Amino acid sequence: GINAEYGKQWYQRRVRGYYSYLWSQSIANLIFYNLFHDDPFNERAGEKLKEFLKRGSGTNFRKSLVELVGYEFGEEDMIAALVEPIRVFNNSYLDQQDISKKWW
């Protein structure tokens, strides 16, 4: 059978992978909402993002990200960056649906 230590290590790898995904999604949302939300084709914002990406891993990522989004963000901002798009989508989508015909 599978020993307990192997199971624990497998679980920890999966959890780290999931939280890495959430972290990446939060960063992507911060960038989108601070640079492109009002104007997705803004050339200046695009150039700013391109310069950020050119830096690669050789610089302090957090400092570079703060410069990119334009403010010092914290844990609550990261959480809001994940939750707000879901809330907005759910509200706008559900407002357009005839929920009287839904199974729930």
C-alpha positions, -999 to 999 in steps of 0.1 A, spaced: 0 0 0 9 37 0 27 48 32 15 78 51 46 99 43 43 94 6 6 104 8 15 135 28 41 146 3 18 140 -26 -9 161 -10 15 189 -2 27 191 -38 -9 193 -50 -18 220 -25 12 241 -33 4 238 -70 -32 249 -64 -21 279 -43 5 288 -69 -23 289 -94 -44 312 -72 -14 335 -66 -7 337 -103 -44 344 -110 -45 372 -84 -14 388 -99 -29 386 -134 -61 402 -122 -42 430 -104 -23 438 -136 -55 437 -158 -76 458 -135 -49 484 -129 -36 487 -164 -62 475 -189 -97 474 -174 -107 508 -187 -88 505 -220 -77 470 -230 -58 484 -260 -39 511 -242 -4 513 -258 12 530 -228 0 502 -205 11 476 -230 46 491 -231 47 492 -193 37 455 -191 63 447 -217 91 464 -197 79 445 -166 81 412 -184 115 420 -199 130 422 -164 126 385 -159 135 369 -126 167 389 -121 149 416 -102 128 419 -71 95 407 -83 73 424 -57 90 457 -62 86 455 -99 50 445 -96 43 475 -72 59 498 -98 37 482 -125 3 484 -108 12 518 -93 5 512 -56 17 491 -26 -8 462 -24 -13 438 4 -30 405 12 -65 419 11 -58 434 -23 -47 400 -35 -78 383 -22 -100 410 -37 -83 405 -71 -95 369 -70 -130 375 -56 -142 407 -74 -142 393 -110 -163 363 -98 -187 386 -80 -190 409 -110 -195 380 -134 -221 362 -112 -241 394 -107 -241 404 -144 -247 368 -156 -274 360 -131 -292 393 -137 -297 382 -173 -311 347 -165 -346 336 -159 -339 317 -127 -375 305 -124 -365 278 -149 -334 267 -131 -332 233 -113 -323 248 -79 
